[in-house]
Amino acid sequence: MLDKKKVSISVKTSLADKKRAAEIFDSLGLNLSTAINIFIKKSIAEGGLPFDVKDPFYSEANQAELNRRFKKVTNNQDIHPHQLLENEEQ
């Protein structure tokens, strides 16, 4: 049988994020503690985070755009030469 004793945890966040999250949870009829407990329970049920954590840099659309640009450079297309600026101290 699992221990039903409640323990406290401490989480550091910015005051602005705490206020924004509290407003969102309040509009859902939840307090921060209840919302965090829901997150923990859902994480346990999922066996990990209950949502995807992704870096937008690696999105399909961004990678396709980067590949398109690399192909242009490789094929010498749409390349505009730039003159270097003279150093005024010389």
N, C-alpha and C positions, 0 to 999 in steps of 0.2 A: 504494500500500500504506500502511495506517495505521501510525503510530508505535506500537510496542508498549512503549515506555519507560513505566515506572510513575512517577507523581508523587504527592506528598503534598498533601492538602488539610486545612484546619483548620476545624472546626465548633464553634461555641459553643453550649452547652446547659447546663441546670442539672444539678448533680450527681445530684439525685434522678431526673431523667428519664434520664440516662445509665445509672444503676444499674437502673432499671426496664426500659429497652430491652435492656440487656445480659442481664438475667435471661430475658426473653422469647426473645431470639435464641439464648441458650445452651440453652434448652429445645428449640430447633429444630435444635441442632447447629451453630449459626453464631456467629461472633464479630462484633463491631460493624463491622469493616472489610468483611467479606464481605457483611453485610446492607446496608450503605450502597452497596456496589458493585452488588448486586442491584437496589436502588432506582434507581441511576443507569442501569443497562442497561435496565431496564423503562421508565424515563422516555424514554430514547432510542427504544426500540421503539414506544412509544405516541405519540411526538411531543409529549409534555407530561407532566403529572403522571399517574401510573398509578391515580389515584383521584379522585373528585369532591371539591372543596373548596367547602363551602357554609356559609353563615351560617344557623343554624336559625331565625332570625327570619323568613326568607323562605320557609320551608317552606309547602306547600299547607295543611296543617292550621292553622298559626298565622295565615296570611293569611285563611283562612275564618273563624276565630274573631274576628279583628280586624274584618272586614267585618260579621259578625253584630252585634258590639257597636256599630259606627258606625251601623248601621241603627236599632238601638234608640234611640240618642241622637238621631238625626235625626227619628225618629217620637215622641220624648218618651216612650218606654217605659222602665219599670224605672229611672227616674232618682230618686235620693233626695237631696233638698236637705240641705245641711249649714249649720248656723249658724256664723258666724265667731266665733272666741274673742275676747273683749275683751282689749285690751292692758292688763296690770295696772299699767303705769307711768302711765297717763293719769289 
